Amino acid sequence: MSAGIQLSDELISNIFQAIARHDPAAEQDMMLGLQYLSAITGYLAAGHPGADHEREEFLNQLAAFSKHVCEQQAEAYKQQSQPAQEEVTAKGRSVETDDPAVGIWMPE
């Protein structure tokens, strides 16, 4: 029995490569690749033993799990893309001018 799934960049790349070998358009269109993955899930779930309502519940759980993984990965991407922000404290003062919309910054 599996202790849980283990996603890796290599696994995901291999799966998408297999889809692209089947349909080269999927290599340029990620949404098409995602449609293949979703269709595969539906195809395999059709063989779920049990009543129709159990299969429906299983598909709902899979959809919720997919959404959870997507949200978690999207947050990770956001954190990776944000540069580390150092706290910068400007030392100086603003000197007023005749125009209230304009000021002059004078370093200290």
OpenMM code with the backbone's topology and positions (N, CA, C; nanometers):
from openmm import Vec3, app, unit

residues = "MET SER ALA GLY ILE GLN LEU SER ASP GLU LEU ILE SER ASN ILE PHE GLN ALA ILE ALA ARG HIS ASP PRO ALA ALA GLU GLN ASP MET MET LEU GLY LEU GLN TYR LEU SER ALA ILE THR GLY TYR LEU ALA ALA GLY HIS PRO GLY ALA ASP HIS GLU ARG GLU GLU PHE LEU ASN GLN LEU ALA ALA PHE SER LYS HIS VAL CYS GLU GLN GLN ALA GLU ALA TYR LYS GLN GLN SER GLN PRO ALA GLN GLU GLU VAL THR ALA LYS GLY ARG SER VAL GLU THR ASP ASP PRO ALA VAL GLY ILE TRP MET PRO GLU".split()
positions = [
    Vec3(0.0839, -0.1183, 0.0000),
    Vec3(0.0000, 0.0000, 0.0000),
    Vec3(0.0882, 0.1243, 0.0000),
    Vec3(0.0507, 0.2219, -0.0748),
    Vec3(0.1272, 0.3449, -0.0869),
    Vec3(0.1159, 0.4281, 0.0401),
    Vec3(0.2257, 0.4922, 0.0766),
    Vec3(0.2265, 0.5820, 0.1921),
    Vec3(0.1819, 0.7221, 0.1512),
    Vec3(0.1408, 0.7392, 0.0308),
    Vec3(0.0997, 0.8689, -0.0222),
    Vec3(0.1639, 0.8892, -0.1578),
    Vec3(0.1112, 0.9802, -0.2331),
    Vec3(0.1664, 1.0021, -0.3663),
    Vec3(0.2895, 1.0915, -0.3564),
    Vec3(0.3788, 1.0733, -0.4492),
    Vec3(0.5013, 1.1515, -0.4548),
    Vec3(0.5110, 1.2152, -0.5928),
    Vec3(0.4781, 1.3430, -0.6014),
    Vec3(0.4910, 1.4144, -0.7284),
    Vec3(0.6351, 1.4604, -0.7450),
    Vec3(0.6814, 1.4598, -0.8676),
    Vec3(0.8137, 1.5140, -0.8974),
    Vec3(0.8082, 1.5785, -1.0350),
    Vec3(0.9014, 1.6680, -1.0601),
    Vec3(0.9087, 1.7304, -1.1918),
    Vec3(0.9312, 1.6242, -1.2991),
    Vec3(1.0121, 1.5227, -1.2662),
    Vec3(1.0408, 1.4162, -1.3615),
    Vec3(0.9139, 1.3381, -1.3969),
    Vec3(0.8342, 1.3031, -1.2960),
    Vec3(0.7097, 1.2298, -1.3213),
    Vec3(0.6164, 1.3108, -1.4106),
    Vec3(0.5977, 1.4358, -1.3759),
    Vec3(0.5066, 1.5215, -1.4520),
    Vec3(0.5569, 1.5394, -1.5948),
    Vec3(0.6873, 1.5598, -1.6107),
    Vec3(0.7462, 1.5735, -1.7435),
    Vec3(0.7264, 1.4470, -1.8260),
    Vec3(0.7489, 1.3319, -1.7654),
    Vec3(0.7317, 1.2054, -1.8374),
    Vec3(0.5877, 1.1849, -1.8829),
    Vec3(0.4943, 1.2189, -1.7976),
    Vec3(0.3523, 1.2039, -1.8336),
    Vec3(0.3166, 1.2969, -1.9497),
    Vec3(0.3599, 1.4240, -1.9407),
    Vec3(0.3299, 1.5170, -2.0489),
    Vec3(0.4015, 1.4775, -2.1781),
    Vec3(0.5196, 1.4208, -2.1684),
    Vec3(0.5885, 1.3732, -2.2884),
    Vec3(0.5098, 1.2603, -2.3539),
    Vec3(0.4542, 1.1714, -2.2727),
    Vec3(0.3726, 1.0623, -2.3274),
    Vec3(0.2487, 1.1171, -2.3976),
    Vec3(0.1855, 1.2166, -2.3387),
    Vec3(0.0678, 1.2782, -2.4010),
    Vec3(0.1090, 1.3468, -2.5311),
    Vec3(0.2220, 1.4173, -2.5306),
    Vec3(0.2685, 1.4879, -2.6499),
    Vec3(0.3066, 1.3912, -2.7621),
    Vec3(0.3574, 1.2724, -2.7262),
    Vec3(0.3851, 1.1725, -2.8300),
    Vec3(0.2549, 1.1273, -2.8959),
    Vec3(0.1501, 1.1184, -2.8158),
    Vec3(0.0185, 1.0780, -2.8675),
    Vec3(-0.0444, 1.1903, -2.9495),
    Vec3(-0.0330, 1.3142, -2.8990),
    Vec3(-0.0922, 1.4300, -2.9653),
    Vec3(0.0076, 1.5459, -2.9544),
    Vec3(0.0882, 1.5676, -3.0584),
    Vec3(0.1913, 1.6718, -3.0532),
    Vec3(0.1379, 1.8115, -3.0206),
    Vec3(0.0124, 1.8394, -3.0484),
    Vec3(-0.0445, 1.9713, -3.0178),
    Vec3(-0.0446, 1.9984, -2.8678),
    Vec3(-0.0473, 1.8937, -2.7871),
    Vec3(-0.0493, 1.9114, -2.6415),
    Vec3(0.0811, 1.9696, -2.5898),
    Vec3(0.1874, 1.9549, -2.6679),
    Vec3(0.3172, 2.0085, -2.6252),
    Vec3(0.3147, 2.1612, -2.6234),
    Vec3(0.2362, 2.2207, -2.7125),
    Vec3(0.2272, 2.3664, -2.7215),
    Vec3(0.1048, 2.4225, -2.6486),
    Vec3(0.0130, 2.3357, -2.6116),
    Vec3(-0.1135, 2.3798, -2.5507),
    Vec3(-0.1356, 2.3044, -2.4197),
    Vec3(-0.0945, 2.3667, -2.3091),
    Vec3(-0.1059, 2.3003, -2.1795),
    Vec3(-0.2505, 2.2662, -2.1455),
    Vec3(-0.3451, 2.3501, -2.1880),
    Vec3(-0.4857, 2.3223, -2.1580),
    Vec3(-0.5295, 2.1917, -2.2245),
    Vec3(-0.4788, 2.1651, -2.3438),
    Vec3(-0.5095, 2.0392, -2.4106),
    Vec3(-0.4509, 1.9228, -2.3311),
    Vec3(-0.3293, 1.9397, -2.2829),
    Vec3(-0.2678, 1.8365, -2.1986),
    Vec3(-0.3486, 1.8117, -2.0731),
    Vec3(-0.3984, 1.9182, -2.0127),
    Vec3(-0.4816, 1.9030, -1.8925),
    Vec3(-0.6128, 1.8325, -1.9249),
    Vec3(-0.6669, 1.8591, -2.0428),
    Vec3(-0.7893, 1.7900, -2.0837),
    Vec3(-0.7635, 1.6403, -2.0985),
    Vec3(-0.6474, 1.6053, -2.1533),
    Vec3(-0.6123, 1.4632, -2.1627),
    Vec3(-0.6051, 1.4010, -2.0238),
    Vec3(-0.5395, 1.4692, -1.9308),
    Vec3(-0.5276, 1.4151, -1.7952),
    Vec3(-0.6647, 1.3980, -1.7299),
    Vec3(-0.7513, 1.4956, -1.7495),
    Vec3(-0.8860, 1.4870, -1.6932),
    Vec3(-0.9652, 1.3731, -1.7574),
    Vec3(-0.9521, 1.3590, -1.8890),
    Vec3(-1.0225, 1.2504, -1.9585),
    Vec3(-0.9713, 1.1141, -1.9121),
    Vec3(-0.8411, 1.1039, -1.8902),
    Vec3(-0.7839, 0.9784, -1.8407),
    Vec3(-0.8398, 0.9458, -1.7032),
    Vec3(-0.8511, 1.0480, -1.6185),
    Vec3(-0.9094, 1.0269, -1.4857),
    Vec3(-1.0514, 0.9748, -1.4978),
    Vec3(-1.1308, 1.0371, -1.5821),
    Vec3(-1.2685, 0.9917, -1.6016),
    Vec3(-1.2755, 0.8517, -1.6579),
    Vec3(-1.1892, 0.8226, -1.7524),
    Vec3(-1.1853, 0.6900, -1.8144),
    Vec3(-1.1539, 0.5835, -1.7099),
    Vec3(-1.0526, 0.6093, -1.6292),
    Vec3(-1.0149, 0.5119, -1.5259),
    Vec3(-1.1198, 0.5023, -1.4156),
    Vec3(-1.1799, 0.6145, -1.3795),
    Vec3(-1.2806, 0.6147, -1.2731),
    Vec3(-1.4060, 0.5373, -1.3142),
    Vec3(-1.4292, 0.5247, -1.4437),
    Vec3(-1.5454, 0.4491, -1.4908),
    Vec3(-1.5393, 0.3042, -1.4427),
    Vec3(-1.4194, 0.2556, -1.4170),
    Vec3(-1.4034, 0.1191, -1.3681),
    Vec3(-1.4090, 0.1076, -1.2167),
    Vec3(-1.4395, 0.2181, -1.1475),
    Vec3(-1.4485, 0.2157, -1.0012),
    Vec3(-1.5563, 0.1176, -0.9583),
    Vec3(-1.5180, 0.0222, -0.8742),
    Vec3(-1.6201, -0.0737, -0.8291),
    Vec3(-1.7195, -0.0058, -0.7353),
    Vec3(-1.8392, -0.0478, -0.7391),
    Vec3(-1.9406, 0.0077, -0.6496),
    Vec3(-2.0509, 0.0770, -0.7255),
    Vec3(-2.1369, 0.1376, -0.6499),
    Vec3(-2.2546, 0.2040, -0.7053),
    Vec3(-2.2166, 0.3345, -0.7755),
    Vec3(-2.3069, 0.3785, -0.8624),
    Vec3(-2.2832, 0.5028, -0.9366),
    Vec3(-2.2604, 0.6207, -0.8429),
    Vec3(-2.3387, 0.6298, -0.7342),
    Vec3(-2.3239, 0.7435, -0.6439),
    Vec3(-2.1874, 0.7402, -0.5732),
    Vec3(-2.1308, 0.6214, -0.5511),
    Vec3(-1.9970, 0.6116, -0.4915),
    Vec3(-1.8910, 0.6619, -0.5896),
    Vec3(-1.9081, 0.6271, -0.7166),
    Vec3(-1.8151, 0.6747, -0.8187),
    Vec3(-1.8240, 0.8266, -0.8296),
    Vec3(-1.9449, 0.8794, -0.8242),
    Vec3(-1.9648, 1.0244, -0.8311),
    Vec3(-1.8955, 1.0937, -0.7131),
    Vec3(-1.9099, 1.0377, -0.5943),
    Vec3(-1.8434, 1.0942, -0.4756),
    Vec3(-1.6919, 1.0868, -0.4900),
    Vec3(-1.6426, 0.9762, -0.5439),
    Vec3(-1.4996, 0.9589, -0.5670),
    Vec3(-1.4482, 1.0667, -0.6628),
    Vec3(-1.5214, 1.0923, -0.7709),
    Vec3(-1.4812, 1.1959, -0.8658),
    Vec3(-1.4832, 1.3345, -0.8013),
    Vec3(-1.5818, 1.3600, -0.7162),
    Vec3(-1.5873, 1.4884, -0.6443),
    Vec3(-1.4662, 1.5041, -0.5528),
    Vec3(-1.4253, 1.3965, -0.4862),
    Vec3(-1.3074, 1.4014, -0.3998),
    Vec3(-1.1812, 1.4261, -0.4822),
    Vec3(-1.1726, 1.3608, -0.5974),
    Vec3(-1.0568, 1.3831, -0.6846),
    Vec3(-1.0515, 1.5275, -0.7337),
    Vec3(-1.1662, 1.5838, -0.7686),
    Vec3(-1.1709, 1.7229, -0.8142),
    Vec3(-1.1270, 1.8172, -0.7028),
    Vec3(-1.1731, 1.7929, -0.5804),
    Vec3(-1.1335, 1.8754, -0.4669),
    Vec3(-0.9837, 1.8617, -0.4388),
    Vec3(-0.9311, 1.7412, -0.4521),
    Vec3(-0.7888, 1.7178, -0.4316),
    Vec3(-0.7068, 1.7907, -0.5379),
    Vec3(-0.7513, 1.7846, -0.6638),
    Vec3(-0.6838, 1.8558, -0.7718),
    Vec3(-0.6801, 2.0052, -0.7445),
    Vec3(-0.7912, 2.0596, -0.6980),
    Vec3(-0.7984, 2.2029, -0.6668),
    Vec3(-0.7022, 2.2369, -0.5532),
    Vec3(-0.6969, 2.1525, -0.4514),
    Vec3(-0.6065, 2.1753, -0.3383),
    Vec3(-0.4608, 2.1771, -0.3854),
    Vec3(-0.4223, 2.0799, -0.4675),
    Vec3(-0.2847, 2.0733, -0.5181),
    Vec3(-0.2550, 2.1966, -0.6030),
    Vec3(-0.3502, 2.2370, -0.6862),
    Vec3(-0.3333, 2.3543, -0.7716),
    Vec3(-0.3105, 2.4797, -0.6866),
    Vec3(-0.3919, 2.5005, -0.5857),
    Vec3(-0.3787, 2.6188, -0.5002),
    Vec3(-0.2449, 2.6182, -0.4270),
    Vec3(-0.2055, 2.5017, -0.3773),
    Vec3(-0.0791, 2.4893, -0.3054),
    Vec3(0.0392, 2.5194, -0.3992),
    Vec3(0.0362, 2.4670, -0.5201),
    Vec3(0.1454, 2.4887, -0.6150),
    Vec3(0.1469, 2.6331, -0.6646),
    Vec3(0.0300, 2.6917, -0.6874),
    Vec3(0.0225, 2.8314, -0.7314),
    Vec3(0.0835, 2.9228, -0.6258),
    Vec3(0.0579, 2.8952, -0.4996),
    Vec3(0.1169, 2.9744, -0.3915),
    Vec3(0.2684, 2.9578, -0.3885),
    Vec3(0.3156, 2.8363, -0.4102),
    Vec3(0.4603, 2.8116, -0.4143),
    Vec3(0.5236, 2.8884, -0.5296),
    Vec3(0.4575, 2.8920, -0.6468),
    Vec3(0.5093, 2.9678, -0.7612),
    Vec3(0.5172, 3.1162, -0.7281),
    Vec3(0.4146, 3.1692, -0.6609),
    Vec3(0.4152, 3.3109, -0.6234),
    Vec3(0.5337, 3.3421, -0.5323),
    Vec3(0.5557, 3.2561, -0.4349),
    Vec3(0.6650, 3.2795, -0.3411),
    Vec3(0.8007, 3.2708, -0.4093),
    Vec3(0.8149, 3.1814, -0.5079),
    Vec3(0.9409, 3.1688, -0.5803),
    Vec3(0.9673, 3.2891, -0.6691),
    Vec3(0.8617, 3.3475, -0.7243),
    Vec3(0.8796, 3.4565, -0.8190),
    Vec3(0.8982, 3.5917, -0.7511),
    Vec3(0.8649, 3.6031, -0.6242),
    Vec3(0.8820, 3.7292, -0.5544),
    Vec3(1.0260, 3.7409, -0.5072),
    Vec3(1.0946, 3.8466, -0.5512),
    Vec3(1.2326, 3.8638, -0.5055),
    Vec3(1.2359, 3.8933, -0.3562),
    Vec3(1.3418, 3.8501, -0.2949),
    Vec3(1.3572, 3.8784, -0.1522),
    Vec3(1.3664, 4.0292, -0.1361),
    Vec3(1.2782, 4.0802, -0.0552),
    Vec3(1.2755, 4.2247, -0.0362),
    Vec3(1.3498, 4.2598, 0.0917),
    Vec3(1.4537, 4.3395, 0.0734),
    Vec3(1.5272, 4.3864, 0.1889),
    Vec3(1.4607, 4.5134, 0.2373),
    Vec3(1.4605, 4.5298, 0.3660),
    Vec3(1.4018, 4.6498, 0.4216),
    Vec3(1.4983, 4.7650, 0.3985),
    Vec3(1.4503, 4.8654, 0.3288),
    Vec3(1.5337, 4.9807, 0.2976),
    Vec3(1.4726, 5.1007, 0.3681),
    Vec3(1.5534, 5.1661, 0.4463),
    Vec3(1.5093, 5.2864, 0.5146),
    Vec3(1.5870, 5.4034, 0.4570),
    Vec3(1.5138, 5.4905, 0.3908),
    Vec3(1.5781, 5.6070, 0.3322),
    Vec3(1.6037, 5.7093, 0.4420),
    Vec3(1.7256, 5.7603, 0.4442),
    Vec3(1.7608, 5.8619, 0.5429),
    Vec3(1.7681, 5.9954, 0.4716),
    Vec3(1.6914, 6.0856, 0.5197),
    Vec3(1.6896, 6.2174, 0.4594),
    Vec3(1.5637, 6.2905, 0.5005),
    Vec3(1.5357, 6.3981, 0.4259),
    Vec3(1.4164, 6.4766, 0.4566),
    Vec3(1.3614, 6.5349, 0.3283),
    Vec3(1.2339, 6.5633, 0.3298),
    Vec3(1.1685, 6.6234, 0.2152),
    Vec3(1.1634, 6.7732, 0.2365),
    Vec3(1.2052, 6.8447, 0.1340),
    Vec3(1.2021, 6.9909, 0.1402),
    Vec3(1.0835, 7.0367, 0.0573),
    Vec3(0.9967, 7.1168, 0.1214),
    Vec3(0.8778, 7.1660, 0.0527),
    Vec3(0.9150, 7.2670, -0.0542),
    Vec3(0.8296, 7.2727, -0.1588),
    Vec3(0.8450, 7.3716, -0.2653),
    Vec3(0.7165, 7.4513, -0.2744),
    Vec3(0.7126, 7.5458, -0.3678),
    Vec3(0.5915, 7.6262, -0.3870),
    Vec3(0.4765, 7.5424, -0.4410),
    Vec3(0.5089, 7.4327, -0.5090),
    Vec3(0.4071, 7.3433, -0.5657),
    Vec3(0.3821, 7.2305, -0.4655),
    Vec3(0.2595, 7.2194, -0.4091),
    Vec3(0.2341, 7.1171, -0.3075),
    Vec3(0.2436, 6.9734, -0.3600),
    Vec3(0.2425, 6.9564, -0.4930),
    Vec3(0.2532, 6.8236, -0.5501),
    Vec3(0.3976, 6.7814, -0.5721),
    Vec3(0.4911, 6.8716, -0.5492),
    Vec3(0.6318, 6.8458, -0.5746),
    Vec3(0.7106, 6.8723, -0.4479),
    Vec3(0.8021, 6.7813, -0.4173),
    Vec3(0.8934, 6.8028, -0.3062),
    Vec3(1.0329, 6.7639, -0.3503),
    Vec3(1.1288, 6.8018, -0.2757),
    Vec3(1.2672, 6.7678, -0.3066),
    Vec3(1.3208, 6.6873, -0.1906),
    Vec3(1.3771, 6.5700, -0.2237),
    Vec3(1.4332, 6.4830, -0.1210),
    Vec3(1.5793, 6.5182, -0.1024),
    Vec3(1.6149, 6.5475, 0.0214),
    Vec3(1.7530, 6.5827, 0.0541),
    Vec3(1.8092, 6.4741, 0.1435),
    Vec3(1.9166, 6.4067, 0.0993),
    Vec3(1.9759, 6.3041, 0.1844),
    Vec3(2.0428, 6.3660, 0.3056),
    Vec3(2.0496, 6.2901, 0.4117),
    Vec3(2.1153, 6.3397, 0.5328),
    Vec3(2.2571, 6.2957, 0.5375),
] * unit.nanometer
topology = app.Topology()
chain = topology.addChain("A")
for resn in residues:
    res = topology.addResidue(resn, chain)
    for name in ("N", "CA", "C"):
        topology.addAtom(name, app.Element.getBySymbol(name[0]), res)
